[in-house]
Structure formats: structure tokens, C-alpha cells
Amino acid sequence: MEFDYKQLTDGEILKLANEKEQLIEDARIALDLELKVRRLTMADAASFHAELKKDELEQRVGALSLLPFWGVGRLFFGMENDVADPASGSEEFDSTLWILGLLFPLIPIGTFRIRRKLQSRGLFWPWKNYSFTVLEQKKRDWWQIVYIWFMAVSCAALVITAMKLLLHVLLRVH
């Protein structure tokens, strides 16, 4: 059996090199020869693979958006396993991406490892700067998801109670 990789693009060759262990011996030899002819290395293949994974993660997360009037969109909530690196001026943490409805977290899309510029802590610090890099997708963090839902339901209950109390007070005055 003859393997001819000349018609493949460099990207296709690098992708195939990352899956080299799945090829039969003759195909591996032909691939090694084609990599040598094109002056590509396994380090190039690993770098290409890492770039593909990064692009895939960015597509999966997509552009975060929020329609302020309706409170509908996609946002990250939660911060677990945070590590600050003052030397590089960045921090990393796990956060869950949510689909929102009326500013209420409805559906957890997934948990991701995030890196962003280190920020000073304050009341609204998580929303100060939404410029970040997604490093990897992790298994869903169900503790974080349940905690976010609990906090959201608690806040909604507090707002409803406060509105009922205010309505009750206003109706009694008149």
C-alpha cells in the first residue's frame, strides 16, 4: 500500500502528525518523510494542535453578550480555584458560562479555565474587565452551578419580598 501526502496542505499534514500513533507503520514512515521534505517538525505539529484547540474553545464560548433591557445573553458567573500571579499581572480561575434570561442564570453551558488581567477587588470587580482568554474547558463544576442558582433564587426572592413589602406600605399610606 502506498501513501502519498503531497496533495495535503501543511495544516492537514500537521493535524495528521498529531494523530500519528493511530496510523499504520507504512503511513507513519510516509508521513515522517513528508514532514522532512516540508521541513516541519513534531513541535510544529504540537503548536498547530494547541492553536486549533484554542480556536475551538473560543468558538465554543463565542462572544459574550447581554441585551441590557431584557437581561438576555451569555455571561460567566462564579470564580473557583483562583490563582493570582502578580509577576505577570494576571489571574486564572474556573468560571461557568451561563445563558441568562431577565438577568437570571438559566442554563449552564460549561465550566472553563479563564485567564485575565489581575484586578483589584471591589463590589463589582468581576464585571470591571471582560477581556479574558479561555485556557481550557473543564468538567461542569456542579457545586459552583448549584451555588450560583441558589444565590440567584435568593436574590430574586429578596427582590420579590422587598417589592411586596413596599407595595404593602404604599397601599396602607393611601
C-alpha positions as CSV (number, residue, x, y, z in Angstrom):
1,M,0.0,0.0,0.0
2,E,1.4,3.4,-0.9
3,F,0.8,6.6,1.0
4,D,1.1,9.9,-0.8
5,Y,0.8,13.0,1.3
6,K,2.0,15.6,-1.3
7,Q,-1.5,16.8,-2.1
8,L,-2.3,17.7,1.5
9,T,-1.8,21.2,2.9
10,D,0.7,21.9,5.6
11,G,-2.3,22.2,8.1
12,E,-3.6,18.8,7.1
13,I,-0.1,17.3,7.5
14,L,0.4,18.9,10.9
15,K,-3.1,17.7,12.0
16,L,-2.2,14.2,10.8
17,A,1.1,14.3,12.6
18,N,-0.8,14.8,15.9
19,E,-2.6,11.6,15.2
20,K,0.5,9.7,14.1
21,E,0.2,6.9,16.7
22,Q,-3.1,5.9,15.1
23,L,-1.5,5.3,11.6
24,I,-0.1,2.0,10.4
25,E,3.7,1.7,10.2
26,D,3.9,2.4,6.4
27,A,1.7,5.5,6.8
28,R,3.9,6.8,9.6
29,I,7.1,6.3,7.5
30,A,5.5,8.2,4.6
31,L,4.3,11.0,7.0
32,D,7.8,11.3,8.5
33,L,9.3,11.6,5.0
34,E,6.7,14.3,4.0
35,L,7.3,16.2,7.2
36,K,11.1,16.2,6.5
37,V,10.5,17.3,2.9
38,R,8.4,20.2,4.1
39,R,10.8,21.0,7.0
40,L,8.0,20.6,9.5
41,T,8.7,19.1,13.0
42,M,6.6,17.4,15.7
43,A,7.0,20.7,17.6
44,D,5.3,22.5,14.7
45,A,2.5,19.8,14.9
46,A,2.1,20.3,18.6
47,S,1.9,24.1,18.3
48,F,-0.6,23.7,15.4
49,H,-2.7,21.4,17.6
50,A,-2.6,23.8,20.5
51,E,-3.7,26.7,18.2
52,L,-6.6,24.6,16.9
53,K,-7.7,23.7,20.4
54,K,-7.6,27.4,21.4
55,D,-9.7,28.4,18.3
56,E,-12.2,25.6,19.1
57,L,-12.5,26.9,22.7
58,E,-13.0,30.5,21.6
59,Q,-15.7,29.3,19.1
60,R,-17.4,27.3,21.9
61,V,-17.5,30.2,24.3
62,G,-18.3,32.7,21.5
63,A,-18.9,36.4,22.0
64,L,-20.3,37.1,25.4
65,S,-23.4,39.3,25.0
66,L,-26.1,40.8,27.1
67,L,-29.2,42.7,25.9
68,P,-29.4,45.1,28.9
69,F,-33.1,45.9,28.6
70,W,-34.2,42.3,28.6
71,G,-31.3,40.9,30.5
72,V,-30.8,38.1,27.9
73,G,-27.4,36.8,26.9
74,R,-24.4,34.8,27.8
75,L,-22.1,35.6,30.7
76,F,-19.6,34.0,33.1
77,F,-20.6,33.6,36.8
78,G,-18.6,32.2,39.6
79,M,-14.9,32.0,40.4
80,E,-13.3,28.8,41.8
81,N,-9.6,27.7,42.1
82,D,-8.4,31.3,41.6
83,V,-4.6,31.8,41.4
84,A,-3.1,35.3,41.1
85,D,0.3,35.9,39.6
86,P,1.4,39.4,40.4
87,A,4.7,38.9,38.5
88,S,2.8,38.5,35.2
89,G,-0.1,40.7,36.3
90,S,-2.7,38.0,35.6
91,E,-5.1,35.7,37.4
92,E,-6.6,32.3,36.5
93,F,-9.8,30.8,37.7
94,D,-12.6,28.4,36.8
95,S,-15.9,30.0,35.9
96,T,-19.2,28.8,34.4
97,L,-20.7,30.2,31.2
98,W,-24.5,30.8,31.5
99,I,-27.4,31.6,29.3
100,L,-29.3,34.4,31.0
101,G,-33.0,35.3,31.0
102,L,-34.1,38.5,32.8
103,L,-30.6,38.6,34.3
104,F,-31.3,35.2,35.8
105,P,-28.8,32.4,35.1
106,L,-30.9,29.7,33.4
107,I,-28.7,27.2,31.7
108,P,-25.1,26.4,32.5
109,I,-23.2,25.9,29.2
110,G,-20.0,24.7,30.6
111,T,-17.1,25.4,33.1
112,F,-13.9,26.9,31.7
113,R,-10.5,27.9,33.0
114,I,-10.1,31.7,32.4
115,R,-7.0,33.9,32.4
116,R,-7.4,37.7,32.6
117,K,-5.5,40.8,33.8
118,L,-5.2,40.9,37.6
119,Q,-7.8,43.3,39.0
120,S,-8.2,45.0,42.4
121,R,-11.1,43.5,44.4
122,G,-14.3,45.5,45.0
123,L,-18.0,45.3,44.9
124,F,-18.3,44.9,41.1
125,W,-14.8,43.7,40.3
126,P,-15.9,40.6,38.4
127,W,-17.5,42.8,35.8
128,K,-14.9,45.5,35.5
129,N,-13.0,44.0,32.6
130,Y,-14.4,41.2,30.5
131,S,-11.2,40.9,28.4
132,F,-10.0,37.3,29.0
133,T,-8.5,34.2,27.5
134,V,-10.2,30.8,27.7
135,L,-7.5,28.3,28.6
136,E,-9.5,25.0,28.7
137,Q,-12.9,23.6,29.1
138,K,-13.3,21.6,32.2
139,K,-16.0,19.2,33.6
140,R,-19.0,21.1,34.7
141,D,-18.5,22.3,38.3
142,W,-21.8,21.3,39.8
143,W,-21.0,22.9,43.2
144,Q,-20.5,26.2,41.5
145,I,-23.6,25.8,39.4
146,V,-25.8,24.9,42.4
147,Y,-24.3,27.8,44.4
148,I,-25.0,30.3,41.5
149,W,-28.6,29.0,41.2
150,F,-29.0,29.3,45.0
151,M,-27.7,32.8,45.1
152,A,-29.8,33.9,42.1
153,V,-33.0,32.4,43.6
154,S,-32.2,34.0,47.0
155,C,-31.7,37.4,45.3
156,A,-34.9,37.0,43.3
157,A,-36.8,36.1,46.5
158,L,-35.3,39.1,48.3
159,V,-36.4,41.4,45.5
160,I,-39.9,40.0,45.3
161,T,-40.2,40.2,49.1
162,A,-39.0,43.8,49.1
163,M,-41.4,44.8,46.3
164,K,-44.3,43.2,48.2
165,L,-43.4,45.0,51.4
166,L,-43.0,48.3,49.5
167,L,-46.4,47.8,47.8
168,H,-48.0,46.9,51.2
169,V,-46.6,50.0,52.8
170,L,-47.6,52.3,49.9
171,L,-51.2,50.9,49.8
172,R,-51.6,51.4,53.6
173,V,-50.4,55.0,53.4
174,H,-53.1,56.0,51.0
